Amino acid sequence: MTDDLTREYDISIDWEQLELMATLSPAKRVLAGMQAQAFAMAALRGTLRRRFPELTQSELNMKVLAYLTPLRMEMP
């Protein structure tokens, strides 16, 4: 069954990275995740800066948050 999934989807697992992460303490794994999130947000901010050069830093940050925050609808 795994072979069927591998053929259907391009799954490329970095086993060395997984083994490295497994050796880290839980705190260091969380830190690595937070750093990855910060990198992704910076990349998104850079993309938005190129798309909207007229926006201020605060406006760009609000666009990043709007993009990353799911819409929540309050029911009356």
C-alpha positions, 0 to 999 in steps of 0.5 A: 500500500505504501508503494501505491501512495509513493507512486501516486504522490511525489513523497520525498522524505528527508530521513537524515533530517528526521533522524536529526530532529529525533535526537533533539530535545522537545524544547529544541524541536519547538524552537526549530519549528518556531524558526521555520515559521518565522522564516515562512512569515518573512518570505511571505512579507517579502513577497507582499512587499514586492507586490505592494511596495506602497504599504508601510511595514505595519500594513504589510504585517497586517496583510501577513496576519490576514493571510495566515489567520483563518476566518472565524465566523461568530454565530449569534 
